[in-house]
Amino acid sequence: MINFEKLTPVVKQIAASLARDFSGYSDRADLEGDAWLWLMENPSKADKIAEGGGLSWRVRQDLQKEMFGKCMAEKAKANGYHPDALYNY
């Protein structure tokens, strides 16, 4: 069972950070919704984040990478190129 109470601050923090970094391209509320969707699709990872300790930082990083990819795709669309053209060094 997903612990919304413990995950809400994590989701809000990641969404706020990325919304600042991608201002004008990504909306904080949309990012929060995408994060919750990812957590619902990956309940075992959501549980690890909520439990804390151990490898929870690594799972949290997975969520942040997923959200970063969505932001980059939105930026690509806004600038007129295809998201598949993105390459991270």
N, C-alpha and C positions, 0 to 999 in steps of 0.2 A: 504494500500500500504506500502510495506516495505521500510523504510528509510535507504538505503545502506550507505549514507554519515555518519549518526550518529552511525550506527551499526559496521562499519568497524573497528574503534579503539577498540571496545569491543571484537570483534572476534579476532583481531590480538593479543590483550593482553592475552586473555585466551589461545589461541593456543601457544603463545610464552612461557607462564608460564608452561603449561603442557609438551611442547616439551623439556624444560629444565629438568623438573622433571622426564621425561621418556625418557631421552636421550638414543639412541640406540634401542628404541622400537617404538617410534612414531615420525613421521615427521611433522614439523610445517605446511607445505602446505596441507598435508592430513587432519590435524586437522582443519585447516581453512575451507576446503571444507566440512568436516562433520558438522562443526558449521553452515555454511550457509544452508546446507541441513536441519538441525534441525529447523533453523529459518523459512525456507520456509514451513516446515510441521506444524509449530506453529505460524502463522502470528499474532494472537492476542497477544501472548507473545512477539514477536519481536516488535510490536508496543509499548508495555509497556516499554521495555528496551529503545527504541528510545525516548519516551516521557520523561523519567527520572522521578524523584520525586516518591512519594508514595511507591509502592511496586516494583519498577523496580529492586531494589537490589535483591529481592527474585526471580524474574524471571531470572535475570542474574545468580544467584546461580543455578537455574535449568539447565541452559545451561552448566555451569561449571561441574555439577554433571554428566550430559549426556556425556560430553567429557571425564571426568575422567574415566567413565565406559568403554569407547572405548579404552582408554590407558591401562587400567588394562587388558582388553581382549587381546590386542596385546602383552602385557608382558607375559600373561599366555601362549599364543600360542608359543612365542619365547622360553619359558622355558620348553615347553613340557607337559604342563597340560591343561586341558579343562577349558575354561572361566567359565563354570557353577560351577567349584570347588571353585570359589572366594567367600570369606566371609569377609565383613568389620565389624570390631568391633566398 
